């Protein structure tokens, strides 16, 4: 588990698992992955596989407890079939072990929708309810409109069921969850995608960089709805992090899930 103070806040990564995957999952080849001198062993294997993590990121800010993109992009193997119940029970147990029980979370913020992940719990009948029972789910109105217009997006059915229960809040393109936690619209990956900044000490990149290795390359085709715009947004967030000596965090990065960036050319060193 990775825990780090950021000003008056605390950020914690509650891990579920890390796994090596084919480099194609992030739009690269094994040769490209192996060519990044700072990539191995923290972000990739010596054989050119990329390491991807599933985790729950928690921000504690004042009296608020905020979860960011919990186990996103995982529906195909975590949130479908009978094993979905086992996975969600294991994640709840991991939160308990970290002394961050799901009942204490008041906000789940989604940088965008790419699978419902652990933002919701499924029952044996296939109905969805909030995994964090006392939390609202926040994402931009732009993203919610995009989901409603594209019901085939992974997680759309689950999210819309939560909308019917009044749990989902459509937010503006920039909003403050606390005095220190701000969501900033980036677009690029999807129309309503946001980055989440914690004061001037950390930024959650969402899926602008599914792996830190992507920062070593220019726009990577077929990774975003608008590849050039996503690359430009990533460059802006990395430059902001350098300017403020801030942590950069990727919800799908392997442990520790956070790093320091220098450059350009960008180098991401595990925190």
N, C-alpha and C positions, 0 to 999 in steps of 0.2 A: 504494500500500500504506500502511495506517495502522498505526503501531506506537506503543505508549504504555506507560510504566512505571506499575505500580500496586503501591505498596509494594515488596516483594521480588519481585514477579511482573512479567512482561511480557506484554501482549496484542497480537496482530497480526491484522490483517484482510488476508488474501490474496484479492484480488478476481478474479472471473472475468468478470462483466459486469454493467452496470446497464442497465435498460430502462424507458421510460415505458409505462404501461399505463392502461387505462380506470379511472377512479375507482371503478367498481362492484366492482373486484376487492377493495377494502377496505371495501365496504359504504357508500360515499359517492357523491355526485354531483359532477360537475365544478364546479358552483356552490359546493358546500360546501368542496371542496378550495381553490378560489380565495378563499374567504372567510377563510382562516386567514392572518393577516398575516405570520407567521413561516415559512410553508410554502414559498414560492418564493424562490430557485431551488434550494435544496439538496434539498428533499424532494418537490417537485412542479414541473411545468412551468407557464409562464404560461398555457397553454391549459387547465389543470385536470386534466392527467394526473398520476397518482401515479408517482413513481420507485421502482422495486423493484430490489434487487440480489441477485446470487448470489455468494457468497464462502465462504471457509473461515476461520473464526475459530479462533485458536490461543492457548492460555494456557500460558506457560512458568512453572512454579512449582517451585522447587527442582530436583530431578532429574526432574521429571515434565513431559511435554508432552501437553496435553489439547486436543482439538478439540471444538468446540461446534456442533451442528446444521449439519453441512456440506451446503450447497446443498439445504436442505430445501424441501418444497412445490414441487419442480421435476420430478417424475417424468414428467409428461405431455410435457415438451419436452426434458428432458435425459437421462432414464433409460429411454426406450423406443425401439424401432426400432434400425436399424443404427448411427445416429449416437450412440447411447449409448456405444459404444466410443471414438469420437472425443472426446466430451466428457470422459470419465474420464481419457483420456490427456492431454488439455489441462490438466486440473486437477492431475494428478500433475506435469506440467512446471512449472506455476505454483508449486507447492510447492517444487520444486527451485530455481527461480529465487529464491525468497524465503529460501533456505537453511534450509528447514523440510521436509526430505524425509519422505515418508509413512512410511518405515521408522522414523523417530525418534519417532513418535506412539505413546504407550502406552495412551491412553484416548480413546474417542469418547463424549461424553455427549450424549444426546438429551433435550431438554426435553420431548418427546413424539414420537409418530410421525405425521408428515404427509408421506408419501413417504419412501423410503429415501435419496433424495438421493445424496450421495457417501460415505455411511457404508459402502457396499458397491460392489464391482466386479462387472460382469456379463461373461460370456464369450459367444462366438458361439452356444452352445447354449441360452443363457438361464439358466444356473446362476449363483448369486450366491456371492461370497466376499468377505472383508474388503478394502476398498481400502487400509486402513491395516493392513498384515499383522501387525504386532506389538502391536496394540491390542485391548483388550476394549471392548465396547459396553455402556454403562450407561444404564438408564432405570428408573423406578420399577416395582415389582411391580404397582402399580395400573394403570399404563399398559400393561404387558405383558399383564395379564389382560384389559384392555379390547380390545387388539389380537386376542388369541386368541378373544374372544367376537364380534369384528366383523371377520372375515377379508376383507371388502371394502374396508377402509381402505387408502388408497394406501401401498404399501410393505410391507404385511403379509406377503405371500408371501416377499419377500426377507428380511425380518427373521426370519421363522420358519425359513427355511433356515439363517440364521446361528445361530439357537438350537440347531438340530440339530447344529451343529459345536461347540457349547459356548463360543461367543464372546460371547454376550449374558449380562449379569448383571442380575438383577432386584434392585433396591435398595429400601431403606426410603424413607419420605416425606421424610426429611432425611438427607443423608450428606455426609461430608467426603472429597473426593478428595485434598486436601493440607491442611496446617494453614491455608492461606489460601483455598482454593477449596471452596465449600459449595453443594450443591444444596438448594433449599428448596421444598417442595410448595406450589403455588398452586391447582391445580385450575382450574375455570372453562372454559378453552379445551378441555380434555379431562380425564378423571378423574385421570390421573396427571401432569399438566403440572407442571413445576418451573421456577423461576428459578434462575440460577447466579450466586452472588456471589463476587467476588474481593476478599477482605479487606473493607475498608470503602470501597474506591475505585471499584468498578464492579459493575454488575449486568446480566446478560444476561436480557432479558425474554421470550425465547422468542416465542410467538405471542400473548402478551397484547396486543401492539401490532405488527401486521404492518407498519405504517407509523407513524412518530411523529405523523403528522397525526391518528391516531385518539385521541390524548391530548386533543385539543381538543374532543372531543364526549363525551356520556354513553354509556351502553350502546348499541352499534350492533347492530341485529338481524341474526341469521343469520351471525355471525362466529365464534361459539363454541358448544359444546354447551350451555353455561349462560352466556348473555350477561351477566346481572346479576352473577353470581359472578366472571366474568372481569374485568368493569369494576372491581369492588371490589378484586380482586387487583392490577390495574394501578395503581389509586390508591394502594394500600399500598406498592408498589414505587417509585412516583414520589416519594411522601413520604419513604421511606427514602433515596432518592438525594439529595433536597434536604437532608435532615438531615445527611448525610455528605459533601455536595458531591461525589457520586460520578458517574462516567460512567454513562449508560444506553446499552445496546447492543441493537440488533435484528438478528437473523440475516438478515432480508430487507430491511433498510434499505439505501439506496444509499450509496456512498462519501461520507464516511468511515465510515458505518455506526454511528457513536456520537455522542452529544451530551450536553450539560449541560441540566438541566431547572430551571426556576424556577416559582414559583406555589404554590398554584393562584390563578387559572386557569393551566393549564400552558402553558409555552412551552418548546420543545425547540430549542436552538441547536446547530448542527453543531459537533462537536469540531474 
